[in-house]
Each structure stands twice: as C-alpha cells, then as structure tokens.
Amino acid sequence: MYLPDILRITVSLLVGASIGYGFGLLQTAARLQNQVKEAGGQIKSIWRLMPGSGQRVAYLLLTLVLIQIICPMLFSEGIQWWVSGGLLLGYGYTLTLRIVQLRRELVRR
C-alpha cells in the first residue's frame, strides 16, 4: 500500500465515522425527547413512539449522497466500503455507549 492509498482509507473512515456518529447523536436526542413525552403521558399510542425516524434516515441517506457528489474520490476503487465501515463504527459507538449505560443502570438496581 502506498501513502496516498492509506490517506484515502483514513479519510474515508473518518468521514464515515463522523456521519455515523452524527446520525447516532440525532437518534439519541430523539430517543431522549420521546422518553420525556412518554413520561409526561403525551404519547397515546405505541405507533407514535418514534416519530420522525424515517425523516432522520432520509437525512442520513441524503448526507451520503451529498458526500458522494462533493467528494467522489471517497467512492471510487472500493473506497466506498471504508466509508460504510466508518459509518458503522461511528453509529456503533453511540449504540455501545447506550448499552454500557443500560448495563450500569441494571447493576445499580
């Protein structure tokens, strides 16, 4: 591997991770907001528990399309898989934080 390849892979991972982490933060904020609504009795039906989740997924896809248009070098010669891997790492990090938080709460009980 040459230095330019390593640099492209690193940038691809970082871009993907930042997108995934940002999406995870949006999902976490929505979850917290919905927990407050549920605790206040504002949610009458389970179907209204996660409103806007489809919209957030659409924003994620739109962001990926924009990144592909703005920086096509990240989506050539197999590099797109590194972006996808970074996205999984970024979003997975937020999910891991949530799992750790839930485990700590269970241990305290």
N, C-alpha and C positions, 0 to 999 in steps of 0.2 A: 504494500500500500504506500502510496505517495502522500506527501504532506497535504496537497490540495484535496485529496480524497478524504483524509482524516478530518480536515477542516469542514468539508461539506457535510460529513456524517455528524460531526459535533454540532454544527449549526442546525442541522435538521432535527436532531434530538432535542436541542434547546427550544427551537420553535414549537415543535410538537408538544413538549412538556409544558411550555408556558400556555399554550392553548388548552391543553387538558386540565391544567391546574386552574386556569381561569374559569373553565366550564364547571369544574368541581366546586369552586367558590360560589358560583351562581346557584348551583344546586343546593349547596349547604345553606345559603341565605334563604332560599325559597322554603327549604325544609323547616328552618327555624321560624320563619314567618307563619307557616302553616301550623306549626305546633302552638304558637301563640293564639292563632284563630281558633284552633281546636279546643284549647284550654278555656278560652272565653266563650265557648258554645256557639261560635259564629258559623261553624260548618255543620250543616244539617244532613248532608249525605256523604257517604264514603266516596262517591264519584267526584265530589268537589275537593277532595283532599289535596291533590297536587295540580291545581290549575296553572296553566302556562308552561307545563313541562314540554309540551310539543313545540311551543314557541322557542323555548331555550334550546332544544335540539336543532330547530331550524336555524337559529343563530350560530350554533356550532358548525353546522354544515356550510352556512354562508361564509363564516370565517375561514374555513378550509378552502373554499372556492376562491375567496379573495387572496389568500396566501398563494394559491396555485397560480393565479393570474399575475400577482405582483412579483413573485419570486419563482419563476418557472424552473430555476436551477435545482430547487428542492424537490422537484417532481420529475426528474429525468434519471435514466440509467439505474433504476432500482432504489434511488434515494428516498422515494416516497414511503417506502416501508420503514425507514428510520424515523420519518415524521410521524407515521402511525404509531410506531413503538414509543416515541417520546410522548405522544398524546396519551397512550395507555399508562405510561409511567406517571405523568402529571395528574391524571384523573385518579389513577390507582392510589397515589399518595394521599389524596383527600379522603378516599374511602378507607384507607388504612388508618388514618387519624381518627376517623369516626369509629372504627372497630375497636381501636385502643381505648377510646373514650367510653364506649359502651361496656367494655370488659372491666374498666376501672369502676364504673358505676355498679356493676354486678358484684364485684368483690366487696364493695363498701356495704352492700345490703346484708 
